């Protein structure tokens, strides 16, 4: 497994780097994990969303980029963001998307529980909305909740290179006693067994 260092970048650069680690995992046949930050006022939107419609929801001064994965609009102004990339040879690539989603989020719960956080999987089916989807407004099935509020969501893309996961964690729901760096360290350890297939 390869872990990439934390860096804050423009949304478009971050999306390009996530595609780079997906290509890298195909080349090396090793999983990749990346944690990263953002320039101020950064948002991303899902691959199948319309940019013009997204822009109507946001102030004119924000930075936005389309993710290669699906999902809805994500506000990155106060989150922990990660990307996981797996080659086709890994078990997680070969299972259904909903099951891989569940596996990754169970690892986030393990990390959260180490700090005494009341984290659990949302077992309810996704709420369908007529409006443009915003990821942290309504939890999807197998999102991670803390005290009933959405803490973690993700989207994924499978192709001939492998499986790319892009996830976001809401820092507002971390206890004041939990630093971002400590949580990232715990999450890296929690991800270790799926990254070393």
Residue, then its C-alpha position, 0 to 999 in steps of 0.5 A: x500500500x502507498x500513502x500519499x502526503x497531505x497537501x492543500x490544492x485547487x479542486x481541479x488539481x485534487x481531482x487530477x491527483x485522485x485520477x493519478x493514484x488510480x492510474x498508479x495503482x493499476x501500474x504498481x498493483x498496489x492500493x493507494x490512500x491519499x488524504x488532502x486539503x483544499x484552497x479556501x471556499x472549495x466545492x466538488x460535484x458529482x460526475x453526472x451533475x450539471x455544472x450550471x445547475x450547481x453554480x446556481x446554488x453557490x456564491x460566485x467566488x467559490x472554487x469548484x470541480x467535477x469529481x470523476x465519481x458520482x454523488x452530489x455537491x460536497x462542501x469542502x470548507x471544513x472536512x477531512x477528504x480522502x481517496x482510496x484506489x484499488x487495482x482490479x486484482x483486489x477483492x474490494x474491486x470485484x464486489x457490488x458497489x453498495x458492499x464496497x461502500x459499506x466495507x470502507x465506511x465500517x473502517x471509518x466507524x472503527x477509527x471513530x470508536x477509538x475516540x469514543x465517538x457514537x458512530x454507526x452505519x445508516x441502514x435506511x435507504x437513501x432519500x430521493x430528492x427532487x432538488x439538486x443533490x447535496x451530499x450532507x443534506x440527506x444520508x445515503x444507505x451505509x453513510x456513517x452517522x455520529x449522534x444521528x448526523x451524517x459524518x462520512x459519505x463517499x462516491x466511487x468509480x470502477x474502470x479498467x484501471x481499478x476502483x477509486x473511492x472519494x470520501x469526505x468526513x465532516x470535521x464539525x462532528x469530531x469531538x474537541x478532544x480529537x485532532x484532525x491529525x490523530x483521526x487521520x492516523x487512526x483512519x490510516x491504520x483502520x484502512x490497512x487491512x483492505x489496502x493490503x489485499 
